[in-house]
C-alpha cells in the first residue's frame, strides 16, 4: 500500500481486510452524511456562497480531493413577508472524489424523485 494509507495513523483501527477502495468509499460516505446532517435547514441568503461553504467543509475532511455542490432553489409564486429559503434535501446535489492509498472513488448525493429520497451513492 502506498500514498495516504501509509501515513494514516487511524489505519490500525480498520480491519486487515479493508481495502484502500473500501476505505476511500467509507471516507467519502462519511463526508456526504456530514454534509447532509450539518447543512439541511441552513437559511439561504446567498446560494453561491453556501455552495462554496459546503464544498470547503467537504474538502476539510481527510482524503476528500474534490467536491462540487449545487443548490437549486425552486421558484415560488408568492413569498410571505417573513419567509426565507432554507436548504432542503430536494435542493442539494453533491459530487465528490475521495482518495485513499491507490484508490480513488467518485460519490454523489441527490434527491431522487422516484424514490422520494435524498440518495447517497457510488458513481465509480
N, C-alpha and C positions, 0 to 999 in steps of 0.2 A: 504494500500500500504506500502511496506517495501523497505528496501535496498536503492539503489541510488535515487529512486524517492522522498523519504522523505528529502534528503539532496540537492535537486536540486533547487537553487534559481530562475531558469527560469521557473519552473513548473507552476507558476501562469499565465504565458503568453499563455499557451496552454489551449484549451477549457476543460471544466469539463468532457466532454465525451471522451477525448483522453485517450485510454488505455495504459498501460505500453507496450504492444505489438506494438501498433501503434507508440508510441514514440521511441521504440528501432528500428523499421523499418525506421523511419524518420532519426534518428541519423546515422544509417548505410548508408542510401542512400545519405545523405549529404556528408559523408566521401568518398563514391565511386565517386560522382560528383567532389569533390575537387581533388581527385587523378587524374581523367581524365583530368580536365582542368589545373591542375598545372603541370603535368609531360609530357603530349603529346608534342612532339617536343624537348624533352631533348636529347642532344647528349649522345651517349652511348660509354663510354671508357671502363668501367668495368661493365659488365652485372650484376654480383652478387652484387657488391656494390650498383648499382642503385636499384636492387630489395630490398635490406636491407633498403636503404634510404626511399623508398616508404612505406615499412612496418612500419618503425619508425614514419613517418609522419602520417600514419593512426592511429597508437597507441597513438599519442599525442592528438587525438580527444577524447572529453568526451564520455564515455560509450562504446568505442570500446575495446573489450577484447583481440581479436586475429586478426592477419592479415597475409596473405600469398600472395606473389606476384611472378609471373613467367613471364619472358620476353623471347620470342622465336624470335631470330634474324634469318631471312631467309638467306640461303646460296645464294651467288651470284657468277656467273661465272667469271665476270670481275669487278674489282673495279677501278674506275677512281682515279688518284693520289691525288686529293684534296677532295675526298668524305669520309664521315664517317657516321656511322649509327645514326639515331635519332629515338627515341621511337615513334611508331605509334600505333593506336588503334588495328591493326591486331596482334601486338606483345604481347599485355598485357592481362594477366589473373590474376584476383584478387579474393580472398576469404576472407571474414571477418565475425567476430562474434561481434554483438553489444548486450549489456545488459542494460535494464532499469527496475528498480524495480525487479519484479519476472520474467520478460520476457527476453528470450534470443532468438535472431534470427540469422540465417546464411544468408548472402547475397553474391552475386557474380557479377563479370563483366568479360565478354569475348567477343571476336569478333565472331559473328555467321555468318558463310559463307552464308547460305541460305537466311539470312536477309540482308547481306552486311552491317552489323551494329554492333557497339560495345554495346551489350545489358547488362544492369544492371538489376538484378533480385533477387527475394527472393527464397532462396533454401528451407528453413523451419524455 
